[in-house]
Amino acid sequence: MNKKVSINGTIYDAETGKILRAERSADVQDVMSRRAVDIHARPQRSQTLQRRYVNKTKSINGIKACVKPTAHTTPSTAPRVAPRITTQPQVQPRPTIQKHRAVKRTPQAITHPRVTHFAKATPARVQTQASAQQAAPDIAPMRHAMVQAVEQKRQANAAEQARVVLPSHVIKQQAIESATKQMKPRSERKEIKQPKKYSKFRQFVSTASVALAVMLLGAYFTYLNMPALSARVAAAQAGINATYPGYQPAGYTLNGPVAYDKGSVTMKFASNGSNEAFTLAQTKSNWDSSAVLENYVKPTAGRKYSTTTINGLTIYTYNSNAAWVNGGILYTVQGSAQLAPDQIERLAASL
């Protein structure tokens, strides 16, 4: 007994399992033969016209041009113009190997024949356009740029030569008239206030004030330098090189005029807050330091004196008094003022 088993249209032997006949049903599909393109939906392509990617249409040789009959044309009384059919001479192309590729065509817009914007051109309209093109005048020839520039320059020179040169007085009169027109009337002008002139009395007062200020300033400086000036006058009268001290002990000022005698000048300094005072005498002498000690200091003070040397000067001090010699002049300090040794040294150094 021959036993057969049919599975999905394929007949097998029940005992051996051998395929006896394979019949593929139309409903059964091979899964391995299906591509992913058939499964997935393809995106819609852009319908925008990309001109840089559209190839230029190629002319096909050997095909005669034909005119399609226009649909929905209106009857016209004008005679129909038969379109001219031109044939191009066939040129045997050279045998070349070209790679053909599909030319993408842009979709045509759906137009209605009754819409004037999309209506087909009738033969009458074509004839009218052709006659209008024939009646249009030709474009005039253009002139060269260099020729045009030369012509413009020549015209400018001619215009300058034709210009009338006005005399100087006419130009001046025109300038005056234009300036006069721009001037504002007197009613609209702002009055300029003239500066007031100072009276003679004010001038005299100002001059006198300046002179008085100068006099006061001069008097002040004269007062400050009066002791030095009086000392110079006294030295000139006495005939010696006497000087006014540059240093004065604190609280002491010149009291009275500088006294002078033949060969000597005397200055008296008094205290501002007490009755103490001292006298500075400058006398012409030919003694030296040892002669001063033997002839003046020892007879007056005995052995109660002290000796100090400063800036090459030998100063002898005793009982707040002092004596020294310098440049042929004997300097002596005497009085009731209790002067310190450093004050006497500074006083001697300033002379």
C-alpha positions in Angstrom: 0.0 0.0 0.0 1.5 3.3 -1.1 1.1 5.9 1.6 1.5 9.6 0.8 1.4 12.6 3.0 0.7 16.2 1.7 2.1 19.1 3.7 1.8 22.7 2.4 1.3 21.3 -1.1 4.4 19.0 -1.0 3.8 15.3 -1.1 6.1 13.1 1.0 6.4 9.3 1.3 4.9 8.3 4.6 7.5 5.6 5.3 10.7 7.1 4.0 9.9 10.8 4.1 11.2 11.4 0.6 9.7 14.3 -1.3 7.7 12.8 -4.1 6.3 16.0 -5.6 6.7 19.6 -4.6 3.8 21.9 -5.5 4.1 25.4 -4.2 0.8 27.2 -3.6 0.2 30.7 -4.7 -0.7 31.7 -1.2 2.6 30.5 0.3 5.5 32.9 -0.1 9.1 32.5 0.4 10.1 34.6 3.3 13.8 34.7 2.4 13.0 36.1 -1.1 11.2 39.1 0.3 13.2 42.4 0.4 13.0 45.1 3.0 12.0 47.5 0.3 8.7 45.5 -0.2 8.0 45.6 3.5 8.7 49.2 4.5 6.9 52.2 2.9 9.1 54.4 0.7 9.1 58.1 1.5 7.5 60.4 -1.0 10.0 62.2 -3.2 10.2 66.0 -3.3 8.3 67.6 -6.2 10.3 70.8 -6.1 12.1 71.5 -9.3 15.9 71.4 -8.6 17.3 73.0 -11.7 20.9 72.2 -11.0 20.1 68.5 -10.9 17.8 68.4 -14.0 19.7 67.4 -17.1 19.3 69.3 -20.3 16.9 67.7 -22.8 18.7 66.1 -25.7 17.5 66.4 -29.3 16.8 63.1 -31.1 17.9 63.1 -34.7 15.8 61.5 -37.4 12.4 62.3 -35.8 10.2 64.8 -37.6 8.5 67.5 -35.6 4.8 67.3 -35.4 2.1 69.5 -34.1 -0.6 68.2 -31.8 -4.1 69.2 -32.5 -5.3 71.8 -30.1 -8.3 71.0 -28.0 -11.3 73.3 -27.3 -10.3 75.9 -29.8 -12.7 78.7 -30.7 -13.6 79.2 -34.3 -11.9 82.1 -35.9 -12.4 83.9 -39.1 -8.7 84.3 -39.7 -7.2 81.7 -42.1 -5.3 78.9 -40.4 -1.5 79.1 -40.7 0.0 75.7 -41.4 3.0 75.1 -39.1 6.2 74.8 -40.9 7.9 71.4 -40.4 11.6 71.6 -40.6 13.8 68.6 -40.8 17.3 68.5 -39.7 19.9 66.7 -41.8 20.7 63.4 -40.3 24.2 63.1 -39.0 25.7 59.7 -38.5 26.9 59.8 -34.9 30.2 58.2 -34.1 29.9 54.9 -32.3 30.4 55.8 -28.7 29.6 53.9 -25.5 27.3 55.9 -23.3 25.8 55.0 -20.0 22.1 55.5 -20.1 20.3 56.7 -17.1 16.7 57.4 -16.5 15.7 61.0 -17.0 13.6 62.4 -14.2 10.6 64.4 -15.4 8.9 67.0 -13.4 5.2 66.5 -12.9 3.1 68.7 -15.2 0.6 71.1 -13.5 -3.1 70.3 -14.2 -4.5 73.1 -16.2 -8.0 73.9 -17.4 -8.5 74.8 -21.1 -11.1 77.5 -20.3 -8.8 79.4 -17.9 -7.3 82.2 -19.9 -3.9 82.0 -18.2 -3.5 78.3 -19.3 -5.4 78.5 -22.6 -3.6 77.4 -25.7 -2.5 79.9 -28.2 -4.8 80.0 -31.3 -3.5 80.5 -34.8 -5.0 84.0 -35.0 -3.1 85.0 -31.8 0.1 83.4 -33.1 -0.3 85.5 -36.3 -0.9 88.7 -34.3 2.3 88.1 -32.2 4.3 87.4 -35.3 3.1 90.6 -37.0 3.9 92.6 -33.8 7.4 91.2 -33.7 7.9 92.1 -37.4 6.7 95.7 -36.8 9.0 96.3 -33.8 11.9 98.5 -34.8 15.5 97.3 -34.6 17.7 98.3 -31.7 19.9 101.3 -32.5 23.6 100.5 -32.6 25.4 101.3 -29.4 28.3 103.7 -29.3 31.7 102.7 -27.8 32.4 103.8 -24.3 35.6 105.6 -25.2 33.9 107.5 -28.0 31.0 108.5 -25.7 33.5 109.7 -23.1 35.4 111.8 -25.6 32.1 113.3 -26.9 31.1 114.2 -23.3 34.4 115.9 -22.6 34.2 117.9 -25.9 30.7 119.1 -24.9 31.9 120.1 -21.5 34.8 122.1 -23.0 32.5 123.8 -25.4 30.1 124.8 -22.5 33.0 126.2 -20.5 34.2 128.3 -23.5 30.6 129.6 -24.0 30.4 130.7 -20.4 30.4 134.5 -20.0 33.2 135.8 -17.7 31.8 138.6 -15.5 34.0 141.5 -14.5 35.2 141.7 -10.9 33.0 144.7 -9.9 29.9 142.8 -11.0 30.9 139.7 -9.0 31.5 141.9 -6.0 28.1 143.6 -6.3 26.4 140.2 -6.6 28.1 138.9 -3.5 27.1 142.1 -1.6 23.5 141.7 -2.7 23.4 138.0 -1.7 24.8 138.9 1.8 22.4 141.7 2.2 19.4 139.4 1.5 20.5 137.0 4.2 20.8 139.8 6.8 18.0 140.0 9.4 16.0 143.2 9.7 16.8 145.6 12.5 13.7 144.6 14.5 14.8 141.0 14.7 18.4 141.7 15.6 19.7 141.4 19.2 21.1 144.5 20.6 24.8 144.2 21.5 25.5 146.0 24.7 28.5 148.2 24.5 31.0 147.8 27.4 30.8 150.7 29.9 33.8 153.0 29.9 35.4 153.5 33.3 35.3 157.0 34.6 38.4 159.0 35.4 37.6 158.7 39.1 37.5 154.9 39.0 40.8 154.9 37.0 42.4 157.1 39.7 41.2 154.9 42.5 42.5 151.7 40.9 45.9 153.3 40.2 46.2 154.7 43.7 45.3 151.3 45.2 48.0 149.5 43.2 50.6 152.1 44.1 49.6 151.9 47.8 49.9 148.1 47.8 53.4 148.4 46.2 54.5 150.9 48.8 53.2 148.8 51.7 55.0 145.7 50.3 58.2 147.7 49.9 57.9 149.2 53.4 57.5 145.7 54.9 60.6 144.3 53.2 62.5 147.5 54.2 61.4 147.0 57.8 62.7 143.4 57.7 66.0 144.5 56.3 66.3 147.8 58.3 68.8 146.4 60.9 71.1 145.1 58.2 70.8 148.4 56.2 71.5 150.5 59.3 74.5 148.3 60.1 75.9 148.8 56.6 75.4 152.6 56.9 77.1 152.6 60.3 80.0 150.5 59.0 80.5 152.8 56.1 80.6 155.8 58.5 83.0 154.1 60.9 85.3 152.9 58.1 85.3 149.2 59.1 83.8 146.1 57.6 81.1 145.6 60.3 78.2 143.2 59.7 74.8 142.5 61.2 74.6 139.0 62.8 72.6 136.4 61.0 71.6 134.7 64.2 69.9 136.3 67.2 69.2 134.5 70.5 65.5 133.6 71.0 63.5 136.5 72.5 66.1 139.2 71.7 65.8 142.0 69.1 67.7 145.1 68.1 67.0 147.9 70.5 67.5 151.4 69.0 69.7 152.5 66.1 73.1 151.1 65.3 75.7 153.3 67.0 79.0 154.0 65.4 82.2 155.8 66.2 85.5 156.1 64.4 86.7 152.6 64.0 83.9 150.9 66.0 80.2 149.9 65.6 77.9 149.0 68.5 74.5 147.2 68.4 72.3 146.7 71.5 69.9 143.7 71.8 67.2 143.7 74.5 64.9 140.9 75.7 61.2 141.2 74.8 59.9 139.8 78.1 62.5 141.1 80.6 65.1 143.8 81.3 68.0 141.6 80.2 70.1 143.0 77.3 73.6 142.6 75.8 75.8 144.7 73.6 77.7 143.5 70.5 80.7 145.7 69.7 82.9 145.4 66.6 86.2 147.4 66.9 89.1 147.6 64.4 92.2 145.8 65.9 95.4 144.1 64.9 95.4 141.6 67.7 95.4 137.8 67.4 93.8 135.3 69.7 96.7 135.2 72.2 96.9 139.0 72.3 93.1 139.1 73.1 93.7 136.7 75.9 96.6 138.5 77.4 95.4 142.1 76.8 91.6 141.8 77.2 90.3 138.6 78.8 92.8 138.1 81.7 92.7 141.7 82.9 88.9 141.6 82.9 88.0 138.0 84.1 91.3 136.8 85.6 91.5 133.0 85.3 87.7 132.4 85.2 87.2 131.9 81.5 86.8 129.1 79.1 88.1 128.6 75.6 86.1 127.2 72.6 87.3 126.7 69.0 84.7 126.7 66.2 85.2 127.1 62.4 88.8 128.3 63.1 87.7 130.9 65.7 89.0 130.9 69.3 86.2 132.2 71.5 86.9 133.1 75.2 83.8 133.2 77.4 83.5 134.4 81.0 80.4 135.4 83.1 78.0 135.2 80.1 80.4 137.5 78.2 82.7 136.7 75.3 85.5 138.0 73.1 87.2 136.8 69.9 89.1 138.3 66.9 88.5 137.6 63.2 89.7 139.4 60.1 91.3 142.4 62.0 88.1 143.1 64.0 87.7 142.5 67.7 84.2 141.2 68.7 83.0 141.6 72.3 79.7 140.6 73.9 78.9 142.2 77.3 75.7 142.7 79.3 73.2 141.3 81.8 71.8 138.6 79.5 72.4 135.1 80.6 73.5 133.6 77.3 74.4 129.9 77.0 77.7 128.9 75.5 76.1 127.4 72.4 74.2 130.7 71.8 77.5 132.6 71.9 79.1 130.1 69.5 76.2 130.4 67.0 76.3 134.2 67.2 80.1 134.3 66.5 79.6 131.9 63.5 76.9 134.1 62.0 79.2 137.2 61.8 
